[in-house]
């Protein structure tokens, strides 16, 4: 039985029960969950093991890499600049980043970078990982790249490239790297434990990720044994030239060790945000209301930021998806807590979102990367939040 630490407000006991069950029944090793309602925390829980190699326990201030849940933080930085009038999301990217106009991209608006419509999911020539971590070589490669579909005619999840694309516009507009801008303008004012580019001083607080191999490797089993609903997706996985593969092979090597100090210290605004579940929830709470005197976006900016921009068949994920300008929107497989919610998931189940209708903001971070249809941990926690709302 895993010891659970923290606090749960009256009425939100189902979330605490679901969190404990995730350890006992669904594979959590170390994890934290936090829920804000109307600007105040009502659930703040953590437990388990931060580093299975040493037995280091998960503490209140343990930090966790949250993969693509980082995209919500990066999108928030972009919308803050738009709110200040220094970035027009409907202006061409090339207005701020002139080199980007190459190869037929002169008219692509900033909003299409945020909503995964730019057709820049892949590179003709992957960038060496060390150069990608240094930022500028990857930005230059994307500026030179021809879109792989006609921009604006389709959408597909820019799993890796989103961070450099949106991040470079943030850098050009603000004069600061996206991680620095986030630290100065969002994390600082709110007191968030969340970093895009981990300072060396915080390294000892980071949990170590544990990866679980799937019970069945669908890429090697006979096609006839694959469930019919998964066949199109598996066919994409098996095709090295599919967008599903190329979108995650923009570096050489394609695989990135997110436990490495070098990777965690770099700024990868699509995928290497490191923080607490509390930090995620607090940021989303400040998007929909005031948190200790700080509100990030006005209601008008928020409405623009969360308006649906793309939906339907996703060219990369080979499944229906919905995006606003940078945030994921609810779907049948990712319902959040209501139709007006918005946020972002991350590999393995990490999740941050806000639901303005219910005044809810949510953050979940964990170090056991399971993935696949059998990983129900975040789904069960969100369902428990819905039950708590009555």
N, C-alpha and C positions, 0 to 999 in steps of 0.2 A: 504494500500500500504506500503510494507516494505521498509525502507530506506536502500539503498545499498551504501557502502563506498568503497573507493579504486580507482584504476586506470586501464584503459584499453587502450592499444596502438592502433593507427590507424590500421584498418583492422581486428581487433579482436572484434569489436562491437557485432557480433552475440553471443559471449560467455557471454558478459554482459547481453544481452537480455534474453538468456536462463537461466542465473542465477536468474534474477529477476522473470522470469516466474515460476521457481521452487517454489518460495515463494507464488506467487499469485495463481498458478494452481495445483501444484504437492506436496504440503505438507511440504516443508521445514519450520522449526521453527527457527533454527540458523544454519549458514553454512558459509563456505569459499571455494573459488576456486582460484587456482593459476596456471598459465601457463608460462613456460620459453620457449624461442626460441633462439637457438644458445648461450646458457649460460646467457641470460638476461631475466628478467621478462617482459612479455608483457600483462599479466592479473594478477591482485592481488586484489581480491574483498572479502568482508565479509558483513554480515548483519544479522538481526533478533535478537533472544533472546537466550542467553546462558543458562539461568536458568528460566524456566517458573514459578517455585514456587516463585521466588523473583522478576522477571521482569528484572534481570540483562542483559544488552545488550551484544551482541557479539561484542567484540572489535578486533582491529588489532592483538593483541597478545593472544587472547583466544585460549586455548588448547582444543583438542578433542581426545577422545579415538577412534581409527580407526580400532579396531578389527583385522581381518586377513591381512589388508594392512601392518601390522607389519611384516609379513613374508618376504616382500621385503627388509626391513631394515636388518633383521636377515640374509637373504641370502647374502646381500651385505657384511656384516661382514665376513662371511665364505669365500667369493671370495677374499676379501682383504688378508686374511691369506694364501689362496692358491697362490695368486700373489706373496707374499713374500717368498714362498717356504717352509713354515713351516707346511702346510697342503696339502696332496695329496688327491684330491677328489676321485681318483680311488683306493686308498689304503683301506684296511679293516678298518672299524670303530674301531675294537679291537686293532689296532696298537696304537691308541691314548687313548682308553677307554677299557682296558683289560677285565673288568667285562662284557662288552657287548657281548662277545663271547658265553655266556651261551645259551643253548637251540637252537643250530643250527644256530647261527648268526655270527660265526667266519669269514665268507667270505663276509658279506654284506659290500659293499663299501660306503664311505661317500656320494658319489653322489646319491645313492639310498635313503638316508635320505632326501636329498634336493628335489628329484624328485618324492617323494611319492610312491616309489616302494618297501619299506622295509617290508610291511605287519605288521606294528606295530601301527595300527590305534586305537587299543583297548587294554584294560587290562582285564585279568581274574578276578582280584580283584581291584576295584577302590580304589584310595588313598584318605584318608580324606583330605578335602580341605585345612585345616590349614597346613598339612604336604606338600601338593603339592605346596603351596605358599612358603614354606621354601626351596624348590628346591630339596635337596638331596634325600628325600624319593621317589619322583617321578622318578628321574634319576635312582635310584636303582631298582625300580619296572620295568622300561622299559628295563634295562639291563638284568633282570631275565626273562622277558616275551618271550614266544614262538611266532613267527610270526603267524598271522591268515591266511596267504596264503604263498605259496612258494615265497620268495623274488625274485624280478626280473621278475616274470612271469605275473604280473598284476600291475596296479597302482590304488590307491585310496587315496582321500584327507585326509591327516593326520591333521585334523582340529585343534585338541588340542595338540597332541603329538609332532608335528613338532618342536615346540619351545623348549621343553626339549631335544629332540634328537639332533637337530642341535646345540642348545645352550650348551649342555654338551660337545660336541666335541670342540666347540669354547673355552669353559672354560679349558678343558684339554690341548689344544694346546697353548693358550695364557697366561694361569695363571690368567685370569680375567673373571668375570662373563660376559655373553653376553651383558648385559646392560652397564656394565662398559667399555667393549671393544668398544661398539658402541659410547659411550659418548666421550671416549678418542681419538679414531682414525677416526671417521666419523663426528659426530655432532660437536665436538670441532673445528677441522680444517675448517669446512664449516660454522660454526656459525648457526647450525640448531636448531630450537626450536622443538626438538623431543626427547622423552625419552622412554626407555624400563626400567621401574622401576621409578616411579615419585618421585622426591625429595619433601620433605615436604614443602619446600619453594615455590614450584610452585602450590600447591594445589588450591589456591584461583583463579587461572586463568582457571581452568578446567570447561568446559561446562557440564551441567547435561543432561544425555541422557533421551529421552522420547520414550517409546515403544508403537507402535500401534498394537492392536490386528487385525488379518486379518478379513475381512468381512465375509469370509466363512472358517470354520474349516474343511478342507478336511479329517481330521483324524476321524471325527464323522459322516459325511454324508453317505448315502447309496452308495455303490460302483458304482451302475449303473448311479448315477448322476454326477460322476466324469468325466471330459473330458478325452477322450481316451489317449491323449498324456501325461496325468499326472498320469495315473493309476499305472504304475510301481513304480514311485516315492512315491506315496501315500501308496502303499502296503508296501514299505520299512519303511516309517514313522510309520505305524501301527504295525510293527513287532519289539518288544523290543529287539530281538536278531539280528536284521539286523546291518550291518556295519554302516548304515546311523545313527542309534541311538547310537550304542556302541562307535562310534568315538567321540561323544560329551558327553559321560558319563564316563569319566576316573577319575573323582573326585567324592567324596561323601560329600555333595550332588552334583548332576550333574550340576544343575543350579548355575551360578556364578553371583553375583551382581557386575557388572563392574562399578557401581557408588560408590562402597565402597572404603574408603581410604585404607584399608588393601590390597584389590585386586590391586588398582592402584599403590601402593608402591612396590608391589612384582615385580619380573621379570617373565613375561609370554611372551617369544619371539615369540609365535605364534599369540597372540591375544590382548595384552594390551599396545601396543605402544600408546603414547599420544603426540600429537604435533599439528602443524598447517598445513594447506594445503600448505602453503609456504615452510615449512620444507620438506614435501614429494616431492614437485616439485623440490626443489633445490637439494635434494639428487639425484634424477633421472637425473637432468641436469648434475650433476658432474660425472655420470656414462657414459655418452655419449660424454662428452666434458669438457672443462675447465670452471670453475665458479670462478671468482675472483682469478685466479691463482692456483686453486685446481682441480685436476682430480683424481677420486678415482681408476678407473680401466684402464689399458692399453687396446688398441683395441684388442690385442690378448686374454687377460683375459676375456674381455667382450664377444668376440665371443664364447669362451668356456662356459661362464656362461649362455648365452642366446640360445644355441643350443638345439633344441627339444630333450627331453629324454623319454617322455611318452605321448601318445595320445590315444584317443578312449574312450571306455566305462570305466567310473570311478566307482570303487567298492563301494564308499561311496556316491558320489553325484548322482548316478544312471542317469547319463547324460554324454555326451562326454565332455572331458576336455583335455587340453594340458599343459604340464609343461616342462620348461627347468630345470636347476639345481637351483631350488628355486623360480623361477618366473613363473607366469602364462603367457601363450602365447595367441594371439588373437584367438577367435572362433566366430561363427556366433552370439552368444548371448553376447559376450564381444569383439567387433571388435577393440577397441582402435582406433588409427588413421592410421594404416597401417600394412601390413603383417609382418614387422620386429620389431614391437613394443613388449615390455615386461613390466611386472609390477605385481601388485597384487590388488585384490579387498578386501573389508572387509564387514562384516555383515552390512546390511542396506544401502549399496551403496558407502561407502568410497572407494577411488581409488587413486592409484599412479601408474604412468607408464612413460616410455620413448619411443620415436620413433626416432631412430638414422637417419632414412632416411629423416625425415623432421626437425630434430633438435629440436624436441618438448619434453618437460617434463611437466607432469600434476599432480596436486594434488587436491583432493576434500575431504572435511571433513564436517560432519553434525551431529546434535544431535537427529534428529527425525528418529528412527529406524523403517522403514516401512517393507522393504523386500518383497519378492514374485514378481510375474510377473507384478504387477501393479506399481512397483516402477521404474520410468523411469528417475529419476533425473540425475544420472551420465551419462546415455546413451545420454540424450539430450545435456548435456554439451560437451561430446566428439564429438557428431555430429556437434555442433556449432564450435568446434575447426577445424574439417575437412572442414567445409564451409569457415572458415577464411583462410585456406591454399589455397583455390581456386581449 
